Each structure stands twice: as structure tokens, then as C-alpha cells.
Amino acid sequence: MQNVNRTAPAIEFRNVACRFETPTGFYTATAHTSFCVADGEFVSVVGPTGCGKSTILNMAAGLLAPAEGEVRIFGTPLKGLNRRAGYMFQAESLMPWATALENVAIGLRYRGVAKDEANERAMAWLARVGLEKFPDRYPHELSGGMRKRVAMAQTLVTDPDIILMDESFSALDVQTRELMEDELLAIWQASKKAVLFITHDLDEAVSMSDRVVVMSAGPASRPIGDFGIDLPRPRNVAEIRMDQSFLERRAAIWSVLREEVLKSYREHRTELAAS
Ligand SMILES: Nc1ncnc2c1ncn2[C@@H]1O[C@H](COP(=O)(O)OP(=O)(O)OP(=O)(O)O)[C@@H](O)[C@H]1O
């Protein structure tokens, strides 16, 4: 177990910029980006498509290095992969040739945990996400929602201090998605890890988070709003979305986000017309 400075934010973006080299020159995806995720806090990032949400998450994961500024993890500048974080992508992350149990246990095995203990801990996580009856199923024998549950167990089994989620539930049907959102909230409520959650879906962001950070349209996207969501917990996402105070918070965020979405839409139309 690594030492964790619990007084420092779990994640801190300090005036971060990220650029990509393209055939026509450098593209600045994000710039002047500063915000924190406190230990135990659930923070969502929303913004128009292509504004740089995944880029931000990838910087927090250590998969991308900022061109300017720095990312700090519990007070320490991040160099290389963020080993305190578990990462749950939008795309399927399961190995098709491995069973549900093997898929969950693999992260522990990589960390040198003996097979029996790894399987025992993986089984406990499968049970926690409601899949105790399916440890021997292969990914193609599971529904989309069940695969997401396995992926969630896979992310959480190593007990990361930080959970990074990129559009993790967006491929699911509405009902399964709400179940997964409630499940994630219940797990988070019990363990209080820091969560950085990327989503297109403002309802999802508001119903789940302690804070919602709004990014501007790109290029050089940056935070233009940071909204505290002081709705009571525990929350049931479907129920809370009908609550008047939810609707008020959603409307306040949308009033900032809307213009950025329109800007991004206009820009894409111009690009398409020029091509
Ligand atoms: N490897 C790369 N090379 C060049 N450009 C990139 C690269 N990765 C991302 N970009 C560009 O950087 C910008 C931000 O991309 P990113 O995927 O972070 O946005 P996003 O907000 O997560 O998008 P979406 O909402 O569509 O998932 C986009 O314009 C994208 O085309």
C-alpha cells in the first residue's frame, strides 16, 4: 500500500495544456485547465463533443503528458502511469478469451497476488456486482450490462484510490444504465474513492456527482463552470431526476453548456462545408 497524502487533492490539474501533432500542425485540445478532485469526491466533466474530456482523463491516468502545467496526484507530480487509479473506458475492456473471473482477477495477478487469493477477491467483487452465478462465462456469453459489471469489478478489485471513468455506461440501454449508475453510487458511497467521471449526459453528471465541471468548446478547451451539486445522498438516479432541485441545478449548468454545444456544432458544420 502506497502512502497517500490525504490532505492534498486526489487529482489536481494545474494550468494544464495538451497538444496533439497533426498533419497540419499542432492542435491544442485543452489549455489553462485547472481544477481539483478531492479525496472521496465524485466529480463529473461535461462539455461539447470533441472538447477534450477524454484528453483530461488520459492526463489524469498518465497516458498523456501535458505540454504545459502539471497533474498532481495526492500532492505528487504525476510522472508516467497513475498507479493509484483504476480506469474504466467506454469501449469493451474485457479479454474475450478469459472468463469473467479471470478478467477480474488479472489485475491482481499482474500485481503479484497469488492465484487463489486473486480468485477469491475477484469472486467477492463479482458477487458485489451481482454476477456470482457467472464466474465461468466468457464475455460473449454475457449481456452488455453484465459485461459492464465485470468491467466495473475489474476496475475496483485492485482497490484504487482514484477511479477514472470515460463514458463508461454510454453504450447501455437506459434501464441498465440507471441500474449501473445506482450500483456505482452504492459502491462509491461505501468506499468514498475519488471519482473523475466523463460523460456527455448532463442528467447523469448531475444525478451522480458532488461537482460538475463544464468545459468550453475546443480548441484550447478549458473549464468555464464548476457547479456544486448539494443534492442529498444516498441518491437513486431515476428518482432524483424528477426532483425540482435536480431540475434547477441541471438548468443552471445547461445555461452555460448550451452556448458551448452550439459553438461546437457551428464549427463542425463549417468544417464539413469546407471539406
Ligand atoms: N491522438 C490525437 N491526435 C490528434 N488529435 C487528437 C488526438 N486525440 C484527441 N485529439 C483531438 O483532441 C480533441 C479532444 O479530443 P477528446 O477525445 O479528448 O474529446 P472528447 O471531449 O472526449 O470527445 P467526445 O465527447 O467526442 O468523446 C478532439 O478535437 C480530437 O480530435
The ligand as a Gaussian input file, in Angstrom:
#p B3LYP/6-31G(d) Opt

LIG

0 1
 N       -4.111000      11.453000     -30.671000
 C       -4.672000      12.546000     -31.170000
 N       -4.156000      13.164000     -32.247000
 C       -4.712000      14.291000     -32.757000
 N       -5.828000      14.876000     -32.247000
 C       -6.389000      14.279000     -31.183000
 C       -5.857000      13.091000     -30.586000
 N       -6.633000      12.738000     -29.535000
 C       -7.620000      13.667000     -29.474000
 N       -7.469000      14.579000     -30.455000
 C       -8.320000      15.752000     -30.695000
 O       -8.383000      16.487000     -29.486000
 C       -9.705000      16.950000     -29.261000
 C      -10.208000      16.443000     -27.932000
 O      -10.428000      15.047000     -28.036000
 P      -11.132000      14.234000     -26.857000
 O      -11.278000      12.834000     -27.306000
 O      -10.399000      14.495000     -25.599000
 O      -12.540000      14.960000     -26.777000
 P      -13.870000      14.493000     -26.003000
 O      -14.443000      15.724000     -25.414000
 O      -13.581000      13.375000     -25.090000
 O      -14.721000      13.981000     -27.254000
 P      -16.116000      13.165000     -27.262000
 O      -17.075000      13.979000     -26.464000
 O      -16.488000      13.144000     -28.706000
 O      -15.834000      11.820000     -26.687000
 C      -10.536000      16.488000     -30.452000
 O      -10.621000      17.542000     -31.378000
 C       -9.747000      15.330000     -31.016000
 O       -9.943000      15.226000     -32.401000

